[in-house]
Amino acid sequence: MQGTMLIFKADGSDKQVRQLDRAPVLEELKAAIGGGWIESVPYFDQIEWRGEWRKCWAICDEEGKLKGLDINPRATLLWEKSLRQTHGAVSMDDILCGTVSVLFGDDEFMQAL
């Protein structure tokens, strides 16, 4: 089982890349988004990684906007790219706030999520 967790902070700092040999547990997922309730980002199910589109699972803090967390422009742009890849031309009318984590990997890793 091999997977990757990308962590995008709203402050624009370099993304963190973590290689995983097992699916992360709930506490690790919460830590990856800075705490809070985990929400799956709707339709953010593809990410381009090293020139290849990969199936993924993107998560954020469910209450990020309510908490007044900063807008995450990088993660929002990646979300928009994912929507274009899977649904063609789209117009974004939403944003992601706070830290966003994107997980992808081999079939065994993805099924374990």
Protein Blocks (a to p, Z undefined) as FASTA:
>chain_A
ZZddddddfklpacdddddfbdcdfklmmmmnopajddddehiabcceehiacddddddd
fklmmnopacdfklmmmmmmmmmmmnopaddfbdcedjdddddddfklmmmZZ
